[in-house]
C-alpha cells in the first residue's frame, strides 16, 4: 500500500487549505506545510484539527518571493523534510488547490502505477524566452515586489548584460520548462536532493526558475524515461493537475465550472479563490463527500464550524 506526502506551499486563504486537508485525510496521506513568514494570524490549531488520520508537519518558515530562488528553496526544504518519511510519492501543491477526485480514487490511481514521474513539460524543446530567465543574473528578483526601484534596477542591469553578451548557460545540459507542480517517486525525490548544490549554483539569482529547475534535473537524469506518454504535449494531465491558462493567469475556477472539474481526467485542480467564488469550493467539498469515500471528522462535524 503506497504512502503519500503532500508538500504544501501556503500563505493565505487557509479556508481552502483546511478543506483540502479534510478531503485528503487518510492514514496513508501526510502533509508537510510551509507558511510564508510574512503571513500573520495563522490558524495553526484549526489547520491541525482538519485531519484525524493524517500527520501534519509545519516546516521552518521563510520568506518566499515571487520569481525568486526562494520559491525553489522552499520546494526543496519541503522535499527534504518529507523524505525522512520515505513515502512512495511526493505531491507539490499550493494552499489554494483542490482535489477533484475522492482521496480513495487518488490512492487507487497511484497504487497501480510504478516508477512514473508526473511532471509537466510545455513542449519538447524549451523556448528561448524561458532561457532568458536563467541566462542572465537577476540579483534584485527577491525584492521586486518591495518597490518599483528594484524593478528598474533589474531592468538596467539586464540591458547591460545583454549589451556585453552575458550568458550563464553557454556550456550546460539540456534545459526544460513546465508547471512547477509535480507528483514524483521517492527515488527521483532522492535524486533531486542529491543535486541540491548544482540547483543552487545554477538557479540562484534567476527569475521564475521554479518552472525550469525540476524539468531540467529530470530530463538530464536516469529518470527521464519514466515520464507519462503525454509529458511533452503541453497537457497538464502529465502532472495530474487541471489548470487553465487560456482564461486567466491561471484562471480562477467558479461555480459555473463545476461540471468541467468533476468530469476532468486529472486528480487535482488549481486555482481557487475564497474571495472570488467560495461556492465552487463548497460544491466540490460536498460532491466529494457525497461520493461516500470520506470518514466523518469527529473533531468538527462541519467545515462551517471548523472555519468559525
Secondary structure in CASP SS format (residue, H / E / C, confidence):
PFRMAT SS
TARGET T0000
AUTHOR 0000-0000-0000
METHOD secondary structure of the structure
MODEL  1
X C 1.00
X C 1.00
X C 1.00
X E 1.00
X E 1.00
X E 1.00
X E 1.00
X E 1.00
X E 1.00
X E 1.00
X C 1.00
X C 1.00
X C 1.00
X H 1.00
X H 1.00
X H 1.00
X H 1.00
X H 1.00
X H 1.00
X H 1.00
X H 1.00
X H 1.00
X H 1.00
X H 1.00
X C 1.00
X C 1.00
X C 1.00
X C 1.00
X E 1.00
X E 1.00
X E 1.00
X E 1.00
X E 1.00
X E 1.00
X E 1.00
X C 1.00
X C 1.00
X C 1.00
X C 1.00
X C 1.00
X C 1.00
X C 1.00
X C 1.00
X H 1.00
X H 1.00
X H 1.00
X H 1.00
X H 1.00
X C 1.00
X C 1.00
X C 1.00
X C 1.00
X C 1.00
X C 1.00
X C 1.00
X E 1.00
X E 1.00
X E 1.00
X C 1.00
X C 1.00
X C 1.00
X C 1.00
X C 1.00
X C 1.00
X C 1.00
X C 1.00
X C 1.00
X C 1.00
X H 1.00
X H 1.00
X H 1.00
X H 1.00
X H 1.00
X H 1.00
X H 1.00
X H 1.00
X H 1.00
X H 1.00
X H 1.00
X H 1.00
X H 1.00
X H 1.00
X H 1.00
X C 1.00
X C 1.00
X C 1.00
X C 1.00
X C 1.00
X E 1.00
X E 1.00
X E 1.00
X E 1.00
X E 1.00
X E 1.00
X C 1.00
X C 1.00
X C 1.00
X E 1.00
X E 1.00
X C 1.00
X C 1.00
X C 1.00
X H 1.00
X H 1.00
X H 1.00
X H 1.00
X H 1.00
X H 1.00
X H 1.00
X H 1.00
X H 1.00
X C 1.00
X C 1.00
X C 1.00
X C 1.00
X C 1.00
X E 1.00
X E 1.00
X C 1.00
X C 1.00
X C 1.00
X C 1.00
X C 1.00
X C 1.00
X C 1.00
X C 1.00
X C 1.00
X H 1.00
X H 1.00
X H 1.00
X H 1.00
X H 1.00
X H 1.00
X H 1.00
X H 1.00
X C 1.00
X C 1.00
X C 1.00
X C 1.00
X C 1.00
X H 1.00
X H 1.00
X H 1.00
X C 1.00
X C 1.00
X C 1.00
X C 1.00
X H 1.00
X H 1.00
X H 1.00
X H 1.00
X H 1.00
X H 1.00
X H 1.00
X H 1.00
X H 1.00
X H 1.00
X H 1.00
X H 1.00
X H 1.00
X H 1.00
X H 1.00
X H 1.00
X C 1.00
X C 1.00
X C 1.00
X C 1.00
X C 1.00
X C 1.00
X C 1.00
X C 1.00
X C 1.00
X C 1.00
X C 1.00
X C 1.00
X C 1.00
X C 1.00
X C 1.00
X C 1.00
X C 1.00
X C 1.00
X C 1.00
X E 1.00
X E 1.00
X E 1.00
X H 1.00
X H 1.00
X H 1.00
X H 1.00
X H 1.00
X H 1.00
X H 1.00
X H 1.00
X H 1.00
X C 1.00
X H 1.00
X H 1.00
X H 1.00
X H 1.00
X H 1.00
X H 1.00
X H 1.00
X H 1.00
X C 1.00
X C 1.00
X C 1.00
X C 1.00
X C 1.00
X H 1.00
X H 1.00
X H 1.00
X C 1.00
X H 1.00
X H 1.00
X H 1.00
X H 1.00
X H 1.00
X H 1.00
X H 1.00
X C 1.00
X C 1.00
X C 1.00
X C 1.00
X H 1.00
X H 1.00
X H 1.00
X E 1.00
X C 1.00
X C 1.00
X C 1.00
X C 1.00
X C 1.00
X C 1.00
X C 1.00
X C 1.00
X H 1.00
X H 1.00
X H 1.00
X H 1.00
X C 1.00
X E 1.00
X E 1.00
X C 1.00
X C 1.00
X C 1.00
X C 1.00
X C 1.00
X C 1.00
X C 1.00
X C 1.00
X C 1.00
X C 1.00
X C 1.00
X C 1.00
X H 1.00
X H 1.00
X H 1.00
X H 1.00
X H 1.00
X H 1.00
X H 1.00
X H 1.00
X H 1.00
X C 1.00
X C 1.00
X C 1.00
X C 1.00
X E 1.00
X E 1.00
X C 1.00
X C 1.00
X C 1.00
X C 1.00
X C 1.00
X C 1.00
X C 1.00
X C 1.00
X C 1.00
X H 1.00
X H 1.00
X H 1.00
X H 1.00
X H 1.00
X H 1.00
X H 1.00
X H 1.00
X H 1.00
X H 1.00
X H 1.00
X H 1.00
X C 1.00
X C 1.00
X C 1.00
X C 1.00
X C 1.00
X C 1.00
X C 1.00
X C 1.00
X C 1.00
X C 1.00
X C 1.00
X C 1.00
X H 1.00
X H 1.00
X H 1.00
X H 1.00
X C 1.00
X C 1.00
END
